[in-house]
Amino acid sequence: MMQRSVYKVNLTKIVGEGEFPCPSCGEIISPDDGSEIVYEILDVKTNEDNLLEEILVVCKKCGIMIRLEGFEMLKEIKNELFDCDDYLLKGNIETNLFE
């Protein structure tokens, strides 16, 4: 049985809002496209904190598999959000804006 090639795309190294060209055929793969016409999600891996580690997709135009990496920034964003929530919970910001 012939094994398919798997391309790796590091999302931290692309410009834009998550879209990138297929490394094989150039078809634009966008996270905003939920139609599964251009690509299909095959597998999603998360870490112990239930944050994304990688996503495996297949380009429906040429059939290659693409491993999406570079989700480490989500952990940083999550930590920043929790820091903001902690700040708000400590009463450091006026929350009654209509008084």
Secondary structure, DSSP 8 states (H G I E B T S, - for coil): -----EEEEEGGG--SSS-EE-TTT--EE-TT--SSSSEEEEEEEE-TTS-EEEEEEEETTT--EEEEE-THHHHHHHHHHHHHHHHHHTT-S---TT-
